[in-house]
Amino acid sequence: MTRITTDARTVALTRKSRLLLMGGLALAWGVVPLLALVLPAGNPLHLSDYALTLTGKILCYATVAVALDLIWGYAGILSLGHGLFFALGGYAFGMYLMRSIGRDGNYQSDLPDFMVFLDWKELPWFWHGTDSFVWSMLLVLLVPAALAWVFGFFAFRSRIKGVYFSIITQALTYAAMLLFFRNETGFGGNNGFTDFKRVLGFPITAPETRVVLFGLSATLLMGAIVLGRVLITSKFGRVLMATRDAESRVMFLGYQPLYYKLTVWTLSAMLCALAGALYVPQVGIINPSEMSPANSIEIAIWVAVGGRGTLIGPVFGAAIVNLAKSWFTMSFPEYWLFFLGLMFILVTLWLPDGVVGLWRKLRAGRAARRAAADTAAATVAPPAPTTPAPAPAAGGGDKSAAPGVSGAIAKGA
C-alpha cells in the first residue's frame, strides 16, 4: 500500500487559512444573499435558485468527501458505505419535514401521505417526537453515530482492514438500501420522503430559506475542515497517521489503535449525517437510492480525484466531479458513467495524489527551476574586480598598513 506523506505544516491552521475561512463565511452569508435576494433576476450577476441549490448540494457532498478523507487519508480505512450515514441523516431530518407538512398534504391527514396511501392507522413508535426539531437533530447525530460505533467496534477489534473492510461496508449499505425499499418499514418505500412544505415554520422553497440552507451548508463544510485540521495536527492525529502506516509498531509502543480508529470513524459518520440533513431540504427528496453502493463508490472517487490526506483536496474533487456530472448528464447522459470511470482510471494511474498533489508538484517544479536559474546566473557572472594594495613607501613602512602585513614584515626583520 502506498503511504501518504503528510507534512504538519500543510495541515496547520495558519493565519492564511484563517483569513480564507473568514472570507468564505463572508461570501456565504454576505455576498451570496446579496446576489440571490437583492439583485433582480435580469441582472447578469443574479444567482438563480437552480445555481443556489446546485452549489448547496455540492457543499454537502464536499463535507461528505472531507469526512471520508479523515478515515481514508489519515487512518488508511477505505469505506465504501459512507452513503449509508449520509442517507440516515437525511431520513432522520426528513421525518421532521414530513411531520411539518401537517394537514397540508394531499390527503389532509395528520399522518404523512405515504402512510395514508398504505392504509396505516397510526404513527410507528419510532416516529414519535419527530415533530420536534431538536429531537430530529438528535436523531440525525445519534442514529448514524450509534450504528458506526457498533459496527466499527466489532470490525476494528477483529482487525478487519483493507479490501475486506471495504467490502463489508459496501454490503452494509446495500442491506440497508434493501430494507428501506420495503413499504412496511415505515420510511416510504422506494418513493421515500418528498413534497416538503416548510422547515421551522418557513416555506422551504422560499428564496430566503434557500439562502439560509446554503449558508449553513458552507458553514458546515468549513467547520469540518477546521475540525479535521485541529484533529490531525494534535497528538491524536499523529497516532492516527502512525496507525495508518504501521499499526503493529503503534501497538508495540503501548497505544491501542482500536479507540483511535473508532473515534475518527464515528466522527466521520456524524459529519456525513449532518451533510445529509442539510441536503434533503435543498433537493426536496430522500429515498433509498441514496444508499446505493454506487453512490458510496462515487464518494471515494471524489476524494481520490481531489487528493486524499489533504482535507482541502476532497472539496475540489467533489466540486469537479459533480459539476462535470451536472454538465454530462444534461449534454451526454448516456456517456456519464464512462466518463466517471475514465476519470478514476486516469487519476489512479497518473495522479495518485489527486489534483492537489499535481498542483504541489507544479509549484515544486517551478521553485526548482527558479532556484536552478538563480544558481546558473551566479555561476556565469564574472568575478568582481579587485584593487591591488598600494606598495609601501621607500625608506619606511606604511603606518596605515593592515596589521597582518605589519606582522609579516616584523617577522621578516
C-alpha positions in Angstrom: 0.0 0.0 0.0 1.3 3.4 -0.9 2.0 5.6 2.1 0.8 9.2 2.1 3.4 11.6 3.5 1.6 14.3 5.4 3.6 17.5 6.3 2.3 19.0 9.5 2.8 22.5 8.0 0.3 21.7 5.3 -2.5 21.0 7.7 -1.7 23.5 10.4 -4.4 26.2 10.8 -2.2 29.1 9.7 -3.1 32.8 9.5 -3.7 32.5 5.8 -6.1 29.6 6.4 -8.0 31.7 9.0 -8.3 34.5 6.5 -9.6 32.2 3.9 -12.2 30.8 6.3 -13.3 34.3 7.2 -13.6 35.2 3.6 -15.6 32.0 2.9 -18.0 32.9 5.7 -18.3 36.4 4.4 -19.0 35.1 0.9 -21.6 32.6 2.1 -23.5 34.9 4.5 -22.9 38.3 2.8 -22.2 38.1 -0.9 -24.5 35.2 -1.8 -27.6 36.7 -0.2 -26.9 39.9 -2.0 -26.6 38.1 -5.4 -29.7 35.9 -4.7 -32.1 38.2 -3.0 -31.2 41.8 -3.7 -30.1 41.8 -7.4 -33.1 41.4 -9.8 -33.4 38.2 -11.9 -32.4 40.1 -15.1 -29.1 41.2 -13.7 -26.1 39.1 -15.0 -24.8 38.7 -11.5 -28.1 37.4 -10.1 -27.8 34.0 -8.5 -30.7 31.8 -9.6 -32.5 29.3 -7.5 -31.1 26.5 -9.6 -27.5 27.7 -9.2 -28.0 28.2 -5.5 -29.4 24.7 -5.0 -26.7 23.1 -7.1 -24.0 24.8 -5.2 -25.6 23.9 -1.8 -25.7 20.3 -2.9 -22.0 20.3 -3.9 -21.2 21.9 -0.5 -23.0 19.0 1.2 -21.1 16.5 -1.0 -17.8 18.2 -0.2 -18.5 17.8 3.5 -19.0 14.0 3.0 -15.8 13.9 1.0 -13.9 15.6 3.9 -15.4 13.1 6.3 -14.3 10.2 4.2 -10.8 11.7 3.8 -10.5 11.8 7.6 -10.6 8.0 7.8 -9.2 7.1 4.4 -6.4 9.7 4.0 -5.3 9.8 7.6 -6.3 6.5 9.1 -5.9 4.3 6.0 -9.5 3.0 6.2 -11.4 2.9 2.9 -15.1 2.9 3.5 -17.5 2.1 0.6 -20.5 2.6 2.8 -20.5 6.3 3.7 -23.6 6.8 1.6 -25.5 5.0 4.4 -24.6 7.6 7.0 -25.4 10.4 4.6 -28.8 8.9 3.9 -29.6 8.1 7.5 -29.0 11.8 8.4 -31.3 12.8 5.5 -34.0 10.3 6.6 -33.9 11.5 10.2 -34.4 15.1 9.2 -36.8 14.1 6.5 -39.1 12.7 9.2 -39.3 16.1 10.8 -40.0 17.7 7.4 -42.8 15.2 6.7 -44.4 15.9 10.1 -44.1 19.6 9.5 -46.4 19.2 6.5 -49.4 18.7 8.9 -52.7 18.7 7.1 -51.4 20.4 4.0 -50.7 17.1 2.3 -52.8 15.6 -0.4 -54.9 13.5 2.0 -55.2 16.3 4.6 -54.3 13.9 7.4 -52.0 14.1 10.4 -50.2 11.1 9.0 -47.7 11.5 6.2 -49.3 11.0 2.8 -47.4 7.7 2.1 -48.8 6.2 5.3 -52.3 7.2 4.4 -51.8 5.7 0.9 -50.5 2.4 2.5 -53.5 2.4 4.9 -51.5 3.0 8.1 -53.7 3.9 11.1 -51.2 5.4 13.4 -47.6 6.5 13.5 -45.0 3.8 14.2 -43.3 4.1 17.6 -40.0 5.4 16.1 -41.9 8.4 14.5 -43.0 9.7 17.9 -41.3 13.0 18.7 -40.1 13.7 15.2 -42.4 16.8 15.0 -39.7 18.4 17.3 -36.8 20.0 15.5 -34.5 19.4 18.5 -35.4 15.7 18.7 -34.9 15.3 15.0 -31.5 16.8 15.1 -30.6 14.4 18.0 -31.7 11.5 15.7 -29.6 12.9 12.9 -26.5 12.7 15.1 -27.1 9.8 17.4 -28.5 7.1 15.0 -25.6 7.2 12.5 -23.1 7.6 15.4 -24.6 4.5 17.2 -24.5 2.4 14.0 -21.0 3.5 13.2 -19.7 2.8 16.7 -21.2 -0.7 17.0 -20.1 -1.7 13.5 -16.7 -0.1 13.9 -16.1 -1.6 17.4 -16.5 -5.2 16.2 -14.8 -4.6 12.8 -11.7 -2.9 14.3 -11.5 -5.2 17.3 -11.4 -8.1 14.8 -8.5 -6.3 13.0 -10.5 -6.3 9.7 -8.8 -3.9 7.3 -8.1 -3.3 3.7 -10.3 -4.6 1.0 -12.2 -6.8 3.4 -13.4 -3.8 5.4 -14.4 -2.0 2.2 -16.5 -5.0 1.1 -18.2 -5.3 4.4 -19.1 -1.6 4.5 -20.5 -1.9 1.0 -22.5 -4.9 2.0 -23.9 -3.0 5.0 -25.1 -0.1 2.9 -26.6 -2.4 0.3 -28.5 -4.3 3.0 -29.8 -1.0 4.4 -31.0 0.0 1.0 -33.0 -3.2 0.5 -34.5 -2.7 3.9 -35.6 0.9 3.2 -37.1 -0.1 -0.1 -39.7 -2.2 1.8 -43.0 -0.3 2.4 -43.6 -1.9 5.8 -40.5 -0.4 7.3 -42.3 3.0 7.6 -39.9 5.1 5.5 -41.9 5.5 2.3 -40.6 2.5 0.4 -38.9 3.3 -3.0 -40.5 6.8 -3.1 -39.1 7.9 0.2 -40.0 11.3 1.5 -40.9 14.3 -0.7 -43.3 17.2 -1.1 -41.9 19.1 1.9 -43.7 22.3 2.7 -41.8 24.1 5.5 -38.9 24.0 7.8 -39.1 25.7 11.3 -42.2 27.3 10.0 -40.6 28.9 7.0 -41.6 27.9 3.4 -39.0 25.5 2.2 -39.0 26.8 -1.4 -38.7 30.5 -0.4 -35.5 32.2 -1.7 -34.7 33.3 1.8 -34.9 29.7 3.1 -32.7 28.5 0.3 -30.1 31.2 1.1 -30.0 30.2 4.8 -29.7 26.5 3.9 -26.8 27.4 1.6 -25.1 29.4 4.3 -25.5 26.5 6.8 -24.0 24.1 4.2 -21.0 26.3 3.7 -20.5 26.8 7.4 -20.7 23.0 8.0 -18.1 22.4 5.3 -15.7 25.0 6.8 -16.3 23.7 10.3 -15.5 20.1 9.1 -12.2 21.3 7.6 -11.2 23.2 10.7 -12.1 20.3 12.9 -10.1 18.0 10.7 -7.0 20.2 10.8 -7.2 20.6 14.5 -7.6 16.9 14.9 -4.8 15.9 12.6 -2.3 18.3 14.0 -2.9 17.1 17.5 -1.3 14.1 19.3 -4.5 12.1 18.3 -3.8 12.8 14.7 -0.1 11.8 14.9 -1.1 8.5 16.5 -3.8 8.0 13.9 -1.3 8.5 11.0 1.2 6.3 12.7 -1.5 3.6 12.9 -2.2 4.0 9.2 1.5 3.5 8.3 2.5 0.8 10.9 -0.3 -0.3 13.2 1.8 -3.1 14.8 4.6 -0.7 15.8 2.0 1.6 17.4 0.7 -1.3 19.4 4.2 -2.2 20.4 4.7 1.4 21.7 1.8 0.9 24.1 -1.1 2.6 22.2 -4.4 1.0 21.5 -5.3 1.8 17.8 -8.9 0.5 18.3 -10.2 3.6 20.1 -8.4 6.0 17.8 -9.9 4.4 14.7 -13.3 4.1 16.3 -13.3 7.7 17.3 -12.5 9.1 13.9 -14.8 6.6 12.2 -17.8 7.7 14.4 -16.9 11.4 13.9 -16.8 10.8 10.2 -20.3 9.2 10.2 -21.7 12.1 12.2 -20.3 14.7 9.7 -21.9 12.7 6.8 -25.3 12.6 8.7 -25.2 16.4 9.2 -24.5 16.9 5.5 -27.4 14.6 4.6 -29.7 16.6 6.9 -28.9 19.8 5.0 -29.0 18.1 1.6 -32.6 16.9 1.9 -34.4 20.2 2.3 -32.4 21.7 -0.6 -33.2 18.9 -3.1 -36.7 18.2 -1.7 -36.5 14.4 -1.6 -34.8 11.5 0.1 -35.2 7.9 -1.0 -33.3 4.6 -0.7 -31.3 5.2 -3.8 -29.0 7.5 -1.7 -27.8 4.3 0.0 -26.8 2.8 -3.3 -23.3 1.2 -3.2 -22.6 3.2 -6.4 -23.0 6.5 -4.5 -20.6 5.4 -1.9 -18.0 4.4 -4.5 -18.5 7.8 -6.1 -17.7 9.5 -2.8 -14.4 7.6 -2.8 -13.8 8.9 -6.3 -14.3 12.5 -5.2 -11.6 12.0 -2.5 -9.2 10.3 -5.0 -9.6 13.0 -7.6 -9.0 15.8 -5.2 -6.2 14.2 -3.3 -6.6 12.1 -0.1 -4.7 13.1 3.0 -5.1 16.8 2.3 -8.6 17.8 3.6 -8.9 20.6 1.0 -8.4 18.2 -1.9 -11.7 16.3 -1.4 -13.5 19.6 -1.6 -12.1 20.2 -5.1 -12.7 16.6 -6.1 -16.4 16.8 -5.1 -16.8 20.1 -6.9 -15.0 18.9 -10.1 -16.8 15.6 -10.3 -20.3 16.9 -9.5 -20.1 19.9 -11.8 -18.9 17.5 -14.6 -21.8 15.2 -13.7 -24.3 18.0 -14.0 -23.0 19.0 -17.4 -22.6 15.5 -18.8 -26.0 14.2 -17.6 -27.6 17.2 -19.4 -25.5 17.1 -22.6 -24.4 13.4 -22.9 -26.4 11.4 -20.3 -25.5 8.1 -21.9 -21.8 8.7 -21.5 -21.6 9.9 -17.9 -20.7 6.6 -16.3 -18.0 6.0 -18.9 -16.5 9.5 -18.2 -16.6 8.8 -14.5 -14.8 5.5 -14.9 -12.2 7.1 -17.2 -11.6 9.9 -14.7 -11.0 7.4 -11.9 -8.6 5.3 -14.1 -6.6 8.4 -15.1 -6.3 9.6 -11.6 -5.3 6.2 -10.3 -2.6 5.8 -13.0 -1.1 9.3 -13.4 -2.4 11.4 -10.4 -2.1 9.2 -7.3 -2.1 12.3 -5.1 -5.0 13.9 -7.0 -5.4 17.5 -8.2 -3.8 18.9 -5.0 -0.8 16.6 -5.5 -0.5 17.8 -9.1 -0.6 21.4 -8.0 2.1 20.8 -5.4 4.3 19.1 -8.0 3.9 22.0 -10.4 4.8 24.5 -7.6 7.8 22.4 -6.5 9.0 22.2 -10.2 8.6 25.9 -10.7 10.5 26.6 -7.5 13.3 24.2 -8.5 13.6 25.8 -12.0 13.8 29.2 -10.4 16.5 28.1 -8.0 18.4 26.4 -10.8 18.2 29.6 -12.9 19.5 31.7 -9.9 22.4 29.3 -9.4 23.3 29.3 -13.1 23.2 33.1 -13.1 25.5 33.3 -10.1 28.0 30.9 -11.7 28.2 32.6 -15.1 28.6 36.2 -13.7 32.2 37.4 -13.9 34.0 38.0 -10.5 34.2 41.5 -9.2 37.5 43.3 -10.0 39.9 43.6 -7.1 42.1 46.7 -6.4 45.7 45.9 -5.6 47.1 47.1 -2.3 49.5 50.1 -2.6 53.2 49.4 -2.3 54.9 50.7 0.9 56.8 53.9 0.6 60.6 53.7 0.3 62.6 54.2 3.4 59.9 53.2 5.9 56.7 51.2 6.4 53.2 52.5 5.8 51.7 53.3 9.1 48.3 52.7 7.7 49.1 49.2 6.5 46.9 46.3 7.7 48.0 44.5 10.9 48.6 41.3 9.0 51.0 42.9 6.7 52.8 44.6 9.6 53.2 41.4 11.4 54.6 39.7 8.4 57.2 42.4 8.0 58.1 42.3 11.7 58.6 38.5 11.4 60.9 39.1 8.4 63.1 41.5 10.4 
